[in-house]
Amino acid sequence: MTVAVETGLWQLDTTASTVALRHKTMWGLVTVKGTFGAVTGQGEVRSDGSAIGTVTLDATTLDTGNAKRDTHLRSADFFDADHHPEITFAVRSAELRDGDQVHVVGQLTARGISRPQSFTARLIGSDADSLTLDAELSVDRDQFGMGWNQLGMIRGLTTVAATLRFVRTAA
């Protein structure tokens, strides 16, 4: 990042951070929305202004407001949470560019399958002790072994939206 964000170690503020997903289903007529109840993470802003870190989601905490659907999403048809309870995004590089735009490059791992992923986040707030990022990215669930698609009802990309607040950790 740049002078707008202090160098050092940062910890995700789990009470002020959210990660949600949405996906069109029923041939694009219905949007399924869900949130992950447990999100953790940490990062480091280096002296050159770049940042690295990890955000981890507990796949067993996905809540769409429908218990039967949630059980199915946690099953081997989708997240296979019994065998792969964590979804991780390892940030290899994050750089502040063009004002508040943060270019993020990393690796997404779900169901034990890792794929490169890049997107642009937005720095929506920062001071000496905290920073908040908003991000939205598209994920092709087929690339992670989540190709279940009964009667062709579920097509296209899943959108992941995150608001992540990090606080400075004591040195």
C-alpha positions, 0 to 999 in steps of 0.5 A, a space after each residue: 500500500 502507500 503512506 496512507 497505510 502504516 507498515 507493520 502487522 495487521 489482524 482482521 477485526 472479526 466483529 467488523 468484517 463480513 464475507 458474503 456470497 450470492 449466486 443466481 439459481 433456478 435458471 437465473 430467476 432466484 438469487 441465493 445469498 449467504 454469509 460466512 459466520 466465521 472469518 479470520 485473517 492477518 496481514 503485513 504491510 511491508 516497507 515497500 508499500 506492498 501487503 501480504 496476508 491470509 483470510 480464512 473462512 469457516 465453510 461450516 458457518 455458511 448461512 443462507 437462511 435455509 437449513 436444508 440448503 445450507 446442509 447441501 452446500 456444506 456437503 460433498 456436492 459443494 464445499 465438502 466441509 467435512 473434509 475441507 472445512 476452511 476456504 482460504 485466500 492467500 494474498 501474494 501482493 496487494 498494492 494501493 493504486 489510483 487513489 483508493 483502488 487496491 490491486 490484489 493478487 493471490 490464491 484461493 483455496 476451496 475443497 483442497 483446490 487452489 487457483 490464482 485469483 486477482 481483483 480490485 478492492 477499495 480502501 474505504 478507510 484507514 488511520 494509524 490503527 485500522 484499515 477497511 477494504 471493500 471487495 467484490 470478486 467473481 468465482 467459477 465454482 466449477 474450477 473448485 470441484 463444485 460442479 453440481 448442477 441438477 437440471 441445469 439450475 445453477 449456472 454462471 459465476 458466484 459473486 463474493 463480497 467482503 468488507 474486511 477491517 484490519 487493526 494494527 497488532 502490537 509489535 
